[in-house]
């Protein structure tokens, strides 16, 4: 009795502690999370946060796939979590990691709450909550935070429905409506749909129980109708968003069977019920996505389930959960069993979501619920104890058989190779090694359980809790490095995000193809990278693509390639009907026949004096100034979508669909102010209605609770008031910090530039801003980051004649390569101040550090970079030597740097040089690799042709490789040039700098 009281009082604290320990690498920021977590979910929430903090409703995201209707993604704008976190903290990789942990903890709390509603033993409820919280679904799908949110809310929704079905009344109605709406807004839609079918089964179950009393049936049905009305009103904004997007997104009409069957819970994945660690070993064997093969719900969760199945049914509703769990597991098999295809064909909404394996979330829930509803520790007496021991013994025999069989197949055991790190050992383990390792651990845990059953039965409640804890933490840690945590340092990732521009800077009018994910990829992300530096682009990875974009990319790839060479806005005088795709030019625009009337009788003609300038930019509104000699078609490289309007000099004009997916409008000759804007009042109105419904439901529930809990009334009021106060205070602080981060060092930089007026110093400012903030006058001013305008900045440096140069940047950090390029011209730093996304450096000319790996191709120089000395040419003006790559020369000479005790602490490698393209630009890369014996342990390449700004002119490049891995004596660094397009170019003054320690 004392044990139950203690657990009832402190159970939630234990759940929190277990959650933190199980994911301690994530909780204590030792590891960042991986895959879709940072490449899909983080960019979406980051963009949302930026929009909200700039007081913009996030309708449209211009930084993905020619722009996407952000609000139409059904797991986004309307989720209360988004608004709370974005306002109070702002989304970053770190805040999102803690959101993940909050959902995991919530899953445990809610499952425990569910079992408590059925009067389950406190120890059993806590134990099974741990198994649910640390299940294979949580660990396997950690990257999919929408899945985890739905999984966390699942027990709460079902518990609320059971209470409502048993006793339909106002309070239970309000509770169910609130939590179900939260599920609708926060969860992946597929999980919500599956849960709705479970609730439908429970509806019929409780309806049958109510049939004997007509009055009860009537009340039961009336309250369900009221519930349906509240949910409909509360979620109508989603239905409206769906209806608006459906004409542009064919996936909203239903997915193909092939898409629905992707990533099942394969037959081999069944071994995860006992050996979840094995799912980390052989992707080909499991024949599914690595995140979809783990359905573990605890060694003792399985033990208690089997034991419960051998006994009498104590609560009939448990059978509903058991049958639905089996139904879900069979659906999870996908194409390996007929059921998923059957429900796809015959059950409403079952054609709207992918991934059969998500059904396993309901299987895990149903199996653990059945065990929890049909077990009581008090019933484990002599006979029942023997039955439980028998179940334990059978599982032990099965595990032992697998261990012995797997051990016989082992040639070595990499887990005991202590020369490797623990993470390397975990990741290199074979499937047989995984069976042996986890099998031995499970046998030890089952042995402990058996000892308690035989000799210390009175300690069973406490023992079972701790056994669940140990098992859950061990299984999570074994799988964590495979499906949860990556190698990225989350603190450095956060620093990277802090260095990106705040607000919505005016985009540069350079070819949109330069803003590819590949060009923007780096250490931290590889998809949707342009969301962070705020660059509109043509590619990306989101849950949906507009049909127009799909048509363009799938059916007209040549047209897409041409479009990539144009900026965000461009003029066209080559306008044709859609079918006329012959001889596509750089500014060809195809229109639908019905839209060709806008150019009937018009003479479109380009003139070299035509110009346009973006004067204001935000996701939902762009203003530009145009000046054309003749009429032109203005193309806005964003997807055509309902809600976009264009005004010219304040008068609304027609927007036409250009090149199947873009927006275009006819611009008259002369100077004009053009405004593209997106508005959607209906969405805003119904979003406000939805939020009001949620707040009213929550307020009424708090009132009912306050009315019933006479002794705790003050606590309830203080909690409600405290949350509102914290929200207001943290929102105020967060918004103040955000606005301050936009200008950061701007006041100090302004003072520095003011002091440098009329001095022998060249001044340069890089400033990314969406507002007309007053900035100091400088010699040069344009936005500069790791990819944008680097070549132009190199030209400024090369043509500067003054001995000193002041480089400053605000609201967008420059890259380490840009700094190296700068210091190659001005190596002596006089003054430096750097803070997050702002900085100031005053430097002057001087002697640069010379390394032993320099080569200027002069006769007296030690030659290390050329293959053929006959290709060393002499400049006719300066008489300086340089090396020429011929058109058929793909690789340059390799510089090999041997690692020994003197340079094993290498932290950074910088390669500098000058490059010239005599006639045409081509793709040239600098490659840096590291070999350890015969194995290549590192590969890095950087396109140095991006540093060039004009043919026939020497341009300087700077390539930096951070050494974020361990070097050992005997390793060799290889540095060489790669002539990717096999074209003619010249190089000179090649230099390698090596930085040890700090």
MARLUM-547320 format. One record per residue (C-alpha): residue in three letters; z, y, x. Coordinates in steps of 0.2 Angstrom, whole numbers. Layout:
<rs>
   residuo       z       y       x
       ala       Z       Y       X
...
</rs>
This chain:
<rs>
   residuo       z       y       x
       unk       0       0       0
       unk       4      12      14
       unk     -12       8      23
       unk     -22      12       7
       unk     -12      29       5
       unk     -16      33      23
       unk     -34      29      22
       unk     -36      38       5
       unk     -28      54      14
       unk     -37      53      31
       unk     -53      42      27
       unk     -64      57      28
       unk     -58      63      44
       unk     -61      45      51
       unk     -78      45      45
       unk     -81      62      53
       unk     -74      55      70
       unk     -85      40      69
       unk    -101      50      65
       unk     -97      61      80
       unk     -93      47      92
       unk    -108      36      86
       unk    -120      51      89
       unk    -110      59     103
       unk    -126      63     114
       unk    -133      73      99
       unk    -116      81      94
       unk    -111      87     111
       unk    -129      92     115
       unk    -132      80     129
       unk    -148      75     121
       unk    -161      82     110
       unk    -168      73      95
       unk    -186      67      96
       unk    -203      65      88
       unk    -206      72      70
       unk    -188      80      71
       unk    -195      93      84
       unk    -214      92      80
       unk    -214      93      61
       unk    -197      97      54
       unk    -191     110      66
       unk    -207     121      66
       unk    -206     121      47
       unk    -188     127      46
       unk    -190     139      61
       unk    -204     147      52
       unk    -194     148      36
       unk    -179     156      45
       unk    -191     169      53
       unk    -198     173      36
       unk    -181     175      28
       unk    -173     185      42
       unk    -188     197      40
       unk    -185     198      21
       unk    -202     189      17
       unk    -203     175       4
       unk    -211     161      14
       unk    -227     158       4
       unk    -239     156      18
       unk    -238     149      36
       unk    -253     156      46
       unk    -249     147      61
       unk    -255     129      56
       unk    -272     122      51
       unk    -280     139      47
       unk    -264     143      36
       unk    -255     132      24
       unk    -247     136       7
       unk    -229     133      14
       unk    -221     134      -3
       unk    -232     120     -10
       unk    -224     108       2
       unk    -211     100     -10
       unk    -198      98       3
       unk    -196     116       9
       unk    -194     133       2
       unk    -183     128     -13
       unk    -170     117      -4
       unk    -153     127      -4
       unk    -150     120      13
       unk    -164     131      20
       unk    -157     147      12
       unk    -139     144      17
       unk    -143     139      36
       unk    -157     151      38
       unk    -146     166      33
       unk    -130     160      41
       unk    -136     154      57
       unk    -155     154      59
       unk    -164     138      62
       unk    -166     131      80
       unk    -166     114      87
       unk    -147     114      89
       unk    -143     120      71
       unk    -155     107      65
       unk    -147      93      75
       unk    -130      98      67
       unk    -139      98      50
       unk    -144      80      54
       unk    -126      76      58
       unk    -119      84      42
       unk    -131      73      32
       unk    -125      58      41
       unk    -107      62      38
       unk    -111      66      20
       unk    -119      49      18
       unk    -103      41      23
       unk     -92      52      12
       unk    -103      50      -3
       unk    -104      31      -2
       unk     -85      30      -1
       unk     -84      42     -16
       unk     -96      30     -25
       unk     -85      15     -22
       unk     -69      24     -26
       unk     -76      28     -43
       unk     -77       9     -46
       unk     -58       7     -40
       unk     -63      -2     -24
       unk     -50      -5     -11
       unk     -48      10       0
       unk     -50       0      16
       unk     -66      -9       9
       unk     -73       7       3
       unk     -71      16      20
       unk     -78       1      29
       unk     -93      -1      19
       unk     -96      18      20
       unk     -96      17      39
       unk    -109       3      37
       unk    -120      14      26
       unk    -118      29      36
       unk    -123      21      52
       unk    -136       9      45
       unk    -153       5      52
       unk    -161      18      40
       unk    -150      32      47
       unk    -153      27      65
       unk    -171      22      63
       unk    -177      37      53
       unk    -166      50      61
       unk    -182      60      65
       unk    -186      61      47
       unk    -173      73      41
       unk    -180      73      23
       unk    -177      55      22
       unk    -159      57      29
       unk    -155      70      16
       unk    -161      59       2
       unk    -151      44       9
       unk    -135      55      10
       unk    -137      61      -8
       unk    -141      44     -15
       unk    -123      37     -18
       unk    -118      54     -25
       unk    -132      54     -38
       unk    -129      36     -43
       unk    -111      39     -44
       unk    -113      54     -55
       unk    -125      45     -66
       unk    -113      30     -69
       unk     -99      42     -73
       unk    -111      51     -85
       unk    -117      35     -93
       unk    -100      28     -95
       unk     -93      44    -103
       unk    -106      57    -108
       unk     -98      74    -109
       unk    -100      91    -103
       unk     -92      89     -86
       unk    -101      73     -81
       unk    -117      81     -87
       unk    -115      96     -76
       unk    -111      86     -61
       unk    -126      74     -63
       unk    -138      89     -66
       unk    -132      98     -51
       unk    -133      83     -39
       unk    -149      77     -46
       unk    -157      94     -43
       unk    -150      94     -26
       unk    -159      78     -23
       unk    -175      84     -30
       unk    -175      99     -19
       unk    -168      91      -3
       unk    -175      74      -2
       unk    -192      66       3
       unk    -200      65     -14
       unk    -203      46     -12
       unk    -185      43     -11
       unk    -181      53     -27
       unk    -195      43     -36
       unk    -187      27     -31
       unk    -170      33     -36
       unk    -176      38     -53
       unk    -182      20     -56
       unk    -164      14     -51
       unk    -157      27     -63
       unk    -169      21     -77
       unk    -162       3     -74
       unk    -145       9     -76
       unk    -150      19     -92
       unk    -155       3    -100
       unk    -140      -6     -94
       unk    -128       6    -102
       unk    -139       9    -117
       unk    -137     -10    -121
       unk    -118      -9    -119
       unk    -118       6    -131
       unk    -128      -2    -145
       unk    -113      -9    -154
       unk    -107       8    -158
       unk    -121      19    -167
       unk    -111      35    -164
       unk    -110      31    -145
       unk    -128      28    -144
       unk    -133      44    -152
       unk    -121      54    -141
       unk    -128      44    -126
       unk    -146      48    -130
       unk    -143      67    -135
       unk    -134      70    -119
       unk    -148      62    -109
       unk    -160      74    -118
       unk    -150      88    -113
       unk    -149      82     -95
       unk    -168      80     -95
       unk    -170      98    -101
       unk    -158     105     -88
       unk    -167      96     -74
       unk    -184     101     -81
       unk    -179     120     -81
       unk    -170     118     -64
       unk    -185     110     -56
       unk    -199     119     -65
       unk    -203     129     -49
       unk    -208     113     -40
       unk    -219     107     -55
       unk    -227     125     -54
       unk    -230     124     -35
       unk    -237     106     -38
       unk    -249     112     -51
       unk    -255     127     -41
       unk    -258     117     -25
       unk    -266     102     -34
       unk    -283     109     -35
       unk    -283     112     -16
       unk    -273      96     -10
       unk    -281      80     -16
       unk    -266      70     -10
       unk    -256      78     -25
       unk    -268      68     -36
       unk    -262      52     -28
       unk    -264      43     -12
       unk    -276      29      -8
       unk    -268      11      -7
       unk    -272      10      11
       unk    -261      26      14
       unk    -247      20       3
       unk    -246       3      12
       unk    -245      11      30
       unk    -229       7      40
       unk    -221      -7      30
       unk    -205     -16      34
       unk    -213     -31      42
       unk    -208     -49      42
       unk    -202     -48      60
       unk    -191     -34      55
       unk    -180     -45      46
       unk    -171     -50      62
       unk    -164     -32      61
       unk    -152     -38      48
       unk    -143     -46      63
       unk    -151     -39      79
       unk    -156     -21      76
       unk    -157     -19      95
       unk    -172     -30      95
       unk    -182     -18      86
       unk    -183      -7     101
       unk    -192     -19     112
       unk    -209     -25     106
       unk    -219     -13      95
       unk    -234     -24      93
       unk    -223     -39      88
       unk    -215     -29      74
       unk    -232     -22      68
       unk    -225      -6      61
       unk    -219      11      66
       unk    -204      10      77
       unk    -194      20      64
       unk    -197       8      50
       unk    -192      -8      57
       unk    -173      -7      56
       unk    -163     -12      40
       unk    -146     -15      48
       unk    -131     -12      37
       unk    -118     -19      48
       unk    -113     -37      54
       unk     -98     -37      43
       unk    -108     -28      29
       unk    -119     -44      29
       unk    -104     -55      31
       unk     -96     -48      16
       unk    -112     -48       6
       unk    -115     -66       8
       unk     -97     -70       4
       unk     -98     -59     -12
       unk    -114     -69     -17
       unk    -104     -85     -16
       unk     -90     -79     -28
       unk     -89     -74     -46
       unk     -97     -58     -52
       unk     -82     -45     -55
       unk     -92     -31     -61
       unk    -109     -34     -71
       unk    -116     -18     -66
       unk    -116     -24     -48
       unk    -130     -36     -53
       unk    -141     -21     -57
       unk    -139     -15     -39
       unk    -142     -32     -31
       unk    -158     -35     -41
       unk    -164     -18     -37
       unk    -160     -20     -19
       unk    -170     -36     -19
       unk    -184     -27     -28
       unk    -184     -13     -15
       unk    -184     -25      -1
       unk    -200     -34      -8
       unk    -208     -17     -10
       unk    -204     -13       8
       unk    -215     -27      14
       unk    -230     -17       9
       unk    -246     -28      10
       unk    -236     -43      16
       unk    -231     -46      -3
       unk    -240     -41     -19
       unk    -226     -31     -27
       unk    -230     -14     -18
       unk    -248     -15     -23
       unk    -243     -20     -41
       unk    -231      -5     -43
       unk    -244       6     -36
       unk    -256       1     -49
       unk    -244       1     -64
       unk    -229      11     -61
       unk    -230      30     -63
       unk    -228      41     -48
       unk    -228      25     -36
       unk    -245      31     -29
       unk    -238      48     -23
       unk    -229      43      -7
       unk    -232      33       9
       unk    -222      21      19
       unk    -216       5      10
       unk    -202       4      22
       unk    -192      18      14
       unk    -188       6       0
       unk    -176      -2      12
       unk    -164      13      10
       unk    -161       7      -8
       unk    -160     -11      -2
       unk    -146      -6      10
       unk    -137       4      -3
       unk    -139     -10     -16
       unk    -132     -24      -4
       unk    -117     -14       1
       unk    -113      -9     -17
       unk    -114     -27     -23
       unk    -102     -32      -9
       unk     -90     -17     -13
       unk     -90     -20     -32
       unk     -86     -39     -30
       unk     -73     -40     -17
       unk     -55     -36     -16
       unk     -44     -40      -1
       unk     -30     -45     -12
       unk     -41     -60     -18
       unk     -43     -67      -1
       unk     -30     -81      -2
       unk     -30     -98       5
       unk     -46    -105      -4
       unk     -56     -88      -3
       unk     -50     -86      15
       unk     -58    -103      19
       unk     -74     -98      11
       unk     -75     -82      21
       unk     -71     -91      37
       unk     -86    -103      32
       unk     -98     -88      30
       unk     -92     -81      46
       unk     -94     -98      55
       unk    -112    -100      48
       unk    -117     -83      54
       unk    -109     -86      71
       unk    -119    -103      72
       unk    -135     -94      68
       unk    -132     -80      81
       unk    -127     -93      94
       unk    -143    -103      91
       unk    -153     -87      93
       unk    -144     -82     109
       unk    -146     -99     117
       unk    -164    -100     113
       unk    -167     -83     119
       unk    -157     -86     135
       unk    -167    -101     139
       unk    -183     -90     139
       unk    -176     -77     151
       unk    -183     -75     168
       unk    -172     -60     173
       unk    -159     -49     164
       unk    -164     -31     167
       unk    -148     -25     158
       unk    -139     -30     174
       unk    -151     -21     186
       unk    -138      -8     191
       unk    -151       1     201
       unk    -158       8     185
       unk    -149      20     174
       unk    -141      14     158
       unk    -154      22     147
       unk    -168      14     158
       unk    -160      -3     156
       unk    -159       0     137
       unk    -177       5     136
       unk    -184      -9     147
       unk    -174     -23     139
       unk    -186     -37     132
       unk    -183     -44     115
       unk    -175     -60     121
       unk    -163     -49     132
       unk    -159     -39     116
       unk    -155     -55     106
       unk    -144     -61     120
       unk    -135     -45     123
       unk    -132     -40     105
       unk    -129     -59     100
       unk    -114     -60     113
       unk    -107     -44     106
       unk    -108     -50      88
       unk    -100     -67      93
       unk     -86     -58     100
       unk     -84     -47      85
       unk     -85     -62      73
       unk     -72     -71      84
       unk     -60     -56      82
       unk     -63     -57      63
       unk     -59     -75      62
       unk     -43     -73      72
       unk     -37     -60      60
       unk     -42     -71      45
       unk     -32     -86      52
       unk     -17     -79      60
       unk     -15     -60      55
       unk     -22     -60      37
       unk     -10     -46      32
       unk     -19     -34      45
       unk     -36     -38      37
       unk     -38     -21      29
       unk     -35     -12      45
       unk     -44     -24      56
       unk     -60     -24      45
       unk     -60      -5      46
       unk     -60      -5      65
       unk     -72     -20      66
       unk     -84     -10      56
       unk     -81       6      67
       unk     -84      -4      83
       unk    -100     -13      76
       unk    -107       3      69
       unk    -105      13      85
       unk    -111      -1      96
       unk    -127      -4      86
       unk    -130      15      85
       unk    -128      17     103
       unk    -140       3     108
       unk    -154      10      97
       unk    -150      29      99
       unk    -161      31     114
       unk    -176      23     106
       unk    -177      31      88
       unk    -164      46      89
       unk    -163      55     106
       unk    -176      60     118
       unk    -175      67     136
       unk    -176      85     131
       unk    -161      96     136
       unk    -157     104     119
       unk    -149     119     127
       unk    -164     123     137
       unk    -175     120     122
       unk    -164     133     113
       unk    -167     145     127
       unk    -185     142     126
       unk    -185     146     107
       unk    -174     162     110
       unk    -188     168     122
       unk    -201     167     109
       unk    -206     183      99
       unk    -195     187      84
       unk    -203     193      68
       unk    -222     192      66
       unk    -232     200      80
       unk    -249     207      78
       unk    -261     193      84
       unk    -273     195      98
       unk    -291     195      92
       unk    -297     182     105
       unk    -305     165     100
       unk    -294     156      89
       unk    -298     140      98
       unk    -288     146     113
       unk    -272     143     101
       unk    -274     125     101
       unk    -258     113     101
       unk    -264     107     118
       unk    -264     124     126
       unk    -247     128     118
       unk    -239     111     122
       unk    -225     111     135
       unk    -209     102     139
       unk    -201     103     122
       unk    -215     100     109
       unk    -232      93     108
       unk    -237      97      90
       unk    -236     113      79
       unk    -232     122      95
       unk    -240     139      89
       unk    -227     142      76
       unk    -214     147      90
       unk    -225     160      99
       unk    -233     165      82
       unk    -251     162      85
       unk    -263     158      71
       unk    -272     142      75
       unk    -285     129      68
       unk    -274     113      71
       unk    -257     106      69
       unk    -248      92      60
       unk    -241      94      43
       unk    -238      83      28
       unk    -254      89      20
       unk    -271      98      24
       unk    -281     108      11
       unk    -296      99       5
       unk    -307     113      12
       unk    -300     110      29
       unk    -302      92      28
       unk    -321      94      22
       unk    -324     106      37
       unk    -316      95      50
       unk    -322      78      44
       unk    -340      82      38
       unk    -345      98      48
       unk    -336      96      65
       unk    -350     107      74
       unk    -347     121      62
       unk    -328     120      66
       unk    -332     120      85
       unk    -342     136      82
       unk    -328     144      71
       unk    -315     141      85
       unk    -325     153      96
       unk    -321     167      84
       unk    -305     177      82
       unk    -294     177      67
       unk    -305     191      59
       unk    -324     193      63
       unk    -339     200      56
       unk    -355     190      51
       unk    -373     195      47
       unk    -378     176      47
       unk    -374     171      29
       unk    -382     156      21
       unk    -380     144       7
       unk    -368     129      10
       unk    -382     116      13
       unk    -391     126      26
       unk    -383     119      42
       unk    -398     120      53
       unk    -396     130      70
       unk    -379     135      67
       unk    -375     151      77
       unk    -359     158      83
       unk    -356     169      68
       unk    -364     158      54
       unk    -355     158      38
       unk    -359     146      24
       unk    -356     151       6
       unk    -356     142     -11
       unk    -372     146     -21
       unk    -361     155     -34
       unk    -355     166     -21
       unk    -371     171     -13
       unk    -373     185     -26
       unk    -361     196     -16
       unk    -375     198      -3
       unk    -390     199     -15
       unk    -400     215     -11
       unk    -388     218       4
       unk    -394     220      22
       unk    -381     213      33
       unk    -384     218      51
       unk    -372     218      66
       unk    -371     232      78
       unk    -363     233      95
       unk    -352     248      89
       unk    -344     237      75
       unk    -326     236      77
       unk    -310     230      69
       unk    -291     232      73
       unk    -276     223      65
       unk    -264     237      61
       unk    -250     227      52
       unk    -247     208      51
       unk    -235     197      41
       unk    -238     179      34
       unk    -241     186      17
       unk    -250     203      21
       unk    -262     209      34
       unk    -269     226      36
       unk    -284     230      47
       unk    -295     245      51
       unk    -314     242      51
       unk    -329     252      56
       unk    -346     245      54
       unk    -363     253      55
       unk    -370     242      41
       unk    -363     231      28
       unk    -355     215      35
       unk    -346     199      29
       unk    -328     200      35
       unk    -321     182      38
       unk    -302     179      38
       unk    -299     163      47
       unk    -286     157      34
       unk    -288     144      21
       unk    -295     149       4
       unk    -281     147      -8
       unk    -276     154     -25
       unk    -265     169     -24
       unk    -274     178     -10
       unk    -282     195     -14
       unk    -291     208      -4
       unk    -292     227      -6
       unk    -303     239       2
       unk    -297     257       3
       unk    -285     251     -11
       unk    -298     244     -23
       unk    -298     225     -26
       unk    -313     216     -20
       unk    -319     198     -22
       unk    -313     184     -10
       unk    -326     171      -7
       unk    -324     154       1
       unk    -333     154      17
       unk    -337     139      28
       unk    -329     127      15
       unk    -311     133      19
       unk    -310     151      25
       unk    -309     168      16
       unk    -323     181      16
       unk    -326     198       8
       unk    -341     210       9
       unk    -337     226      19
       unk    -347     242      16
       unk    -353     252      30
       unk    -342     265      38
       unk    -323     266      41
       unk    -311     256      29
       unk    -294     250      27
       unk    -294     232      22
       unk    -279     223      16
       unk    -277     204      13
       unk    -262     200       3
       unk    -254     184      -5
       unk    -243     186     -20
       unk    -236     173     -33
       unk    -224     181     -45
       unk    -222     166     -56
       unk    -215     156     -41
       unk    -203     169     -37
       unk    -197     170     -55
       unk    -195     152     -57
       unk    -187     150     -40
       unk    -174     163     -46
       unk    -172     153     -62
       unk    -169     137     -52
       unk    -156     145     -41
       unk    -147     152     -56
       unk    -147     135     -64
       unk    -139     128     -48
       unk    -126     142     -47
       unk    -122     141     -65
       unk    -119     122     -64
       unk    -109     124     -48
       unk     -98     138     -56
       unk     -95     128     -72
       unk     -90     113     -62
       unk     -78     123     -52
       unk     -71     130     -68
       unk     -68     113     -75
       unk     -60     107     -59
       unk     -49     123     -59
       unk     -44     120     -77
       unk     -39     102     -74
       unk     -30     104     -57
       unk     -16     115     -62
       unk      -6     112     -46
       unk     -22     116     -35
       unk     -29     131     -44
       unk     -25     143     -30
       unk     -33     131     -17
       unk     -49     129     -28
       unk     -51     148     -29
       unk     -48     151     -11
       unk     -61     138      -6
       unk     -74     145     -18
       unk     -70     163     -12
       unk     -69     157       6
       unk     -86     150       6
       unk     -94     165      -2
       unk     -85     176      11
       unk     -90     165      26
       unk    -108     166      19
       unk    -108     185      18
       unk    -100     187      35
       unk    -110     174      45
       unk    -126     181      36
       unk    -122     198      41
       unk    -118     193      59
       unk    -134     182      60
       unk    -145     196      54
       unk    -138     209      65
       unk    -140     198      81
       unk    -158     194      75
       unk    -163     212      74
       unk    -155     216      90
       unk    -164     202      99
       unk    -181     210      94
       unk    -178     225     105
       unk    -165     217     117
       unk    -167     227     133
       unk    -179     239     126
       unk    -167     254     128
       unk    -164     250     146
       unk    -182     247     150
       unk    -187     264     142
       unk    -174     272     153
       unk    -181     263     168
       unk    -199     268     164
       unk    -194     286     161
       unk    -187     287     178
       unk    -203     280     186
       unk    -214     294     178
       unk    -224     303     191
       unk    -220     290     205
       unk    -231     279     215
       unk    -227     264     203
       unk    -239     255     192
       unk    -230     251     175
       unk    -234     237     163
       unk    -225     232     147
       unk    -228     216     136
       unk    -221     219     119
       unk    -223     208     104
       unk    -217     217      88
       unk    -221     217      69
       unk    -214     234      67
       unk    -219     251      73
       unk    -205     253      86
       unk    -206     267      98
       unk    -210     260     115
       unk    -212     269     132
       unk    -228     275     138
       unk    -235     264     152
       unk    -250     262     163
       unk    -254     245     154
       unk    -247     238     138
       unk    -252     222     130
       unk    -244     206     124
       unk    -242     193     138
       unk    -235     175     138
       unk    -239     159     146
       unk    -256     158     139
       unk    -261     174     131
       unk    -269     188     142
       unk    -264     180     158
       unk    -282     182     165
       unk    -282     201     160
       unk    -264     203     168
       unk    -271     195     184
       unk    -285     208     184
       unk    -273     222     182
       unk    -263     215     197
       unk    -279     213     208
       unk    -285     231     204
       unk    -268     239     207
       unk    -269     251     222
       unk    -251     257     221
       unk    -238     249     232
       unk    -225     246     219
       unk    -226     238     201
       unk    -214     238     187
       unk    -216     223     175
       unk    -207     223     159
       unk    -207     212     143
       unk    -198     214     126
       unk    -197     201     112
       unk    -207     187     120
       unk    -203     180     138
       unk    -216     178     151
       unk    -219     162     159
       unk    -213     156     176
       unk    -231     155     181
       unk    -234     173     177
       unk    -219     178     187
       unk    -226     168     202
       unk    -243     177     200
       unk    -234     194     199
       unk    -224     190     215
       unk    -239     184     224
       unk    -245     202     224
       unk    -228     210     225
       unk    -216     198     233
       unk    -201     210     237
       unk    -190     212     222
       unk    -182     229     221
       unk    -173     228     204
       unk    -172     214     191
       unk    -164     212     174
       unk    -168     197     163
       unk    -160     193     146
       unk    -167     179     134
       unk    -184     186     128
       unk    -183     203     138
       unk    -184     208     156
       unk    -188     221     169
       unk    -194     218     187
       unk    -198     232     200
       unk    -206     225     215
       unk    -216     231     230
       unk    -229     224     242
       unk    -223     215     257
       unk    -225     199     267
       unk    -226     183     256
       unk    -217     167     261
       unk    -230     157     271
       unk    -228     138     269
       unk    -235     125     281
       unk    -248     120     268
       unk    -258     136     268
       unk    -277     136     270
       unk    -288     151     270
       unk    -303     142     278
       unk    -304     153     293
       unk    -309     145     310
       unk    -291     147     317
       unk    -282     139     302
       unk    -277     121     301
       unk    -289     114     288
       unk    -280     103     275
       unk    -289     106     259
       unk    -308     103     262
       unk    -317      87     262
       unk    -334      93     269
       unk    -333     107     282
       unk    -351     112     279
       unk    -345     118     262
       unk    -335     132     271
       unk    -344     148     267
       unk    -342     165     274
       unk    -342     181     263
       unk    -356     192     267
       unk    -345     208     265
       unk    -328     203     271
       unk    -333     189     283
       unk    -319     179     276
       unk    -321     160     274
       unk    -319     151     258
       unk    -323     133     251
       unk    -336     129     239
       unk    -336     115     226
       unk    -353     108     223
       unk    -358     104     205
       unk    -357      85     208
       unk    -340      86     217
       unk    -327      80     204
       unk    -312      79     216
       unk    -306      90     230
       unk    -296      85     246
       unk    -278      78     242
       unk    -264      87     250
       unk    -250      73     253
       unk    -232      79     255
       unk    -220      66     261
       unk    -202      67     254
       unk    -188      64     266
       unk    -170      70     268
       unk    -175      88     271
       unk    -184      90     255
       unk    -177      77     243
       unk    -168      91     233
       unk    -185      99     228
       unk    -183     109     212
       unk    -200     118     210
       unk    -218     117     217
       unk    -229     132     216
       unk    -247     131     220
       unk    -257     148     223
       unk    -275     151     226
       unk    -290     162     223
       unk    -305     155     212
       unk    -322     162     209
       unk    -336     156     197
       unk    -352     162     204
       unk    -362     161     188
       unk    -353     152     173
       unk    -336     148     169
       unk    -331     129     169
       unk    -315     119     168
       unk    -305     117     184
       unk    -288     109     185
       unk    -274     109     198
       unk    -266      91     198
       unk    -249      87     204
       unk    -243      69     205
       unk    -229      60     212
       unk    -230      42     218
       unk    -216      30     222
       unk    -224      16     232
       unk    -239      10     221
       unk    -232      17     205
       unk    -236      34     199
       unk    -219      42     192
       unk    -225      59     187
       unk    -242      67     183
       unk    -245      86     179
       unk    -261      95     177
       unk    -265     114     173
       unk    -281     122     169
       unk    -283     136     182
       unk    -299     142     176
       unk    -289     151     162
       unk    -283     163     176
       unk    -301     169     178
       unk    -307     185     169
       unk    -325     188     176
       unk    -339     178     184
       unk    -343     183     202
       unk    -326     190     205
       unk    -311     182     214
       unk    -296     178     202
       unk    -279     172     208
       unk    -270     157     199
       unk    -252     151     200
       unk    -247     134     195
       unk    -229     129     194
       unk    -222     111     192
       unk    -203     110     189
       unk    -196      94     198
       unk    -185      88     183
       unk    -184      70     190
       unk    -176      62     205
       unk    -185      62     221
       unk    -181      49     234
       unk    -186      47     253
       unk    -203      39     254
       unk    -210      47     238
       unk    -226      56     240
       unk    -232      72     231
       unk    -251      73     229
       unk    -259      90     225
       unk    -278      92     222
       unk    -291     101     212
       unk    -301      92     198
       unk    -318      99     194
       unk    -318      93     176
       unk    -335      99     170
       unk    -343      96     187
       unk    -349     114     190
       unk    -350     126     205
       unk    -335     136     210
       unk    -326     143     225
       unk    -308     143     231
       unk    -299     152     245
       unk    -281     156     251
       unk    -273     140     244
       unk    -255     140     246
       unk    -240     128     242
       unk    -222     135     240
       unk    -208     122     239
       unk    -191     128     232
       unk    -176     117     236
       unk    -159     118     227
       unk    -157     135     218
</rs>
